[in-house]
Amino acid sequence: MSGPELGLALSVLLACAVEAVEALTIVLAVGTTRSWSSAMAGTGTALIVLGGVVASLGPALTALPIDALRVSIGGLLLIFGLQWLRKAILRAAGLKAKHDERETYALESAAARAAGAWHAGFDGYSFAISFKGVLLEGLEVAFIVLTFGANQHRIALAAAAAGLAVVLVVLVGVAVRAPLAKVPENTMKFIVGVMLSSFGMFWGAEGAGASWPGGEAALLVIVPGVLLLALAMAKRLERWRLTVQAREASPTILTSEQASGA
Amino acid sequence: MRLLVAALRGAWEFVVGDDWRTAVGVIVTLALTAALARTSIAAWWVVPVGVIALLVLSIRRAMRLR
């Protein structure tokens, strides 16, 4: 497996695992609170829709000329990846609330209980919430599978990595029967943001006609470079936040002129 | 028609999100790279420089909105 292929598999696996954890929390909440069969039906329907999206758009994308594909997909990955990275940096610096699966689970469960009584048979609420949750989280994965996969003509590898992540998350979820609060979700989102931005840079520049020094080996510099930049930014923002908090918490110290009323 | 508008709005929200300036910046950066690649000057450095600038500006905007 080449470096870019490994990067593809790792990026898709991590991104898919993060989204699968979020989707699992929603399905677990409505399944436990109301109806497992309807929640599973909603999940299955969403997965079929997502499979259809990947199967229909995948071949169409790979038919595009490689440079047009790379510049457009590189651009999309950069736009999408920089969003992930900005949020991840702000979360790591403590300036944005971290995703908490236990809290999401409690909120979803409370909403499911408040949605009215359900007695037996098909439960529309469980179906709709599971379908929406899995579809929305899954669309991000489908986007990453399609962009990474089409660019390297390895949609099957990207889809396999996504499938493996879903299987792993579901197996662990079934085993613990609780929201996966211990998964380092915020760290994984940080890494995915770095990978999306790095591959977006590489493919975007190549598609625009630039040649990276060292060819594909440039990724070995780009990925750690983006990671170090993001870590440095998070550290600096965290220091700034702590300084501001310390200043706000400490009592005002008056200078001698202020104390004498000058 | 309404469905198409809703789908386009959904796609915009999904890809561009809450910071359209970064999206515009990425397009401008890639256009600059393409223009420079047609000359004899190396063009690969434009994207990393553009990405660093866009990330810093995006975080600054997010901090101002807090």
Interface residues (C-beta under 8 A of the other chain):
Chain A: V71 G74 G75 L76 L78 I79 F80 L82 Q83 L85 R86 I89 L90 L95 L139 E140 F143 S197 M201 G204 A205 G207 A208 G209 A210 S211 W212 P213 A218 I222 G225 V226 L229 A230 M233 L237
Chain B: F14 V15 V16 G17 D19 T22 A23 V26 I27 T29 L30 A31 T33 A34 L36 A37 R38 A42 A43 W44 V46 V47 P48 V51 I52 L54 L55 V56 S58 I59 A62 M63 R66
